[in-house]
Amino acid sequence: MKKYSRLLISLLILIFLLVSKSVFSFIDESYFRDDSTLGIIKHALFIASVSWIIIETLRLFKIRLLKRYDISSEDNLKSRKLHTQINLLQKVIVFIIILTAIGLILLSIESIRKIGVGIFASAGVVGIIIGLSAQKIVGALLAGIQIAITQPFRVDDAVVVENEWGWIEEINLTYIVVRIWDKRRLVLPTTYFLEKPFQNWTRTTADIIGSVFIYTDYRISFDALRKELTRLLESTDLWDGDVNVLQVTDSKESSLEIRILVSAKNSPTAWDLRVFIREKMIEFIQKNYPESLPRTRVVLEDKFKEGKVKG
């Protein structure tokens, strides 16, 4: 019942306005002329209440529709797509309704009717905004609409932005909120995501491949490492059973670079899996191949060889 309270209030206001003229018929008719103060106020309240009813009806429709699509489930790609589109579409429609209502109210006031007419003319809108040096606001609004259509990301997508890893928490017309892994919030204008590159880890699917790098000495046994990696992956529920790869990706003068690739059902699980594998593989090397930990070799040659040094 609580979620319908605002809609009920707006309906009551509209009903009151519709019957007020007959209820207060004893008042002089001149009070309700369109150019009278009371007439202007009544007209403005009527437009505002109708707009309010439309906005509240739209909000309730959105809530009922999105209840069918749970974004907390594992396979939530379709749900996140619909949540993003519907939420942004609602914001665009609400913006248009409010702009239209303001224009209609201004039309009812003779002295500023030209301003109301100008709001309905696209050229007038652009002229007013440019005159107020608010081009960035328009750019942000258009960027929000473009994001709703093209969807380079969706609500709850895992992204890397400004060297920060987190999830898309809110998508608004003028700004995007990214929930960082440490619970901070990164707020960026919508234009940022159209002008600068960013990483989307869950663009087409939630599952992801994680990498772990380990550096060892040349004497390490790769077969032993691969067997241990397989054993560790099969012992944990963090692994989705898909990717299990261990490769030597680089060799330097003092150590080898070993890259491990593992897969998980989503990015948070992949992070936990990478940490688990890194810790356990290092422990395995420490216990079983301590001589294969990275070393720095120094060779000292004896220059005082027999027959080259005078006594």
Order of alpha helices (4+ residues) and beta strands (2+ residues): alpha-alpha-alpha-alpha-alpha-alpha-beta-beta-beta-beta-alpha-beta-beta-alpha-beta-beta-alpha
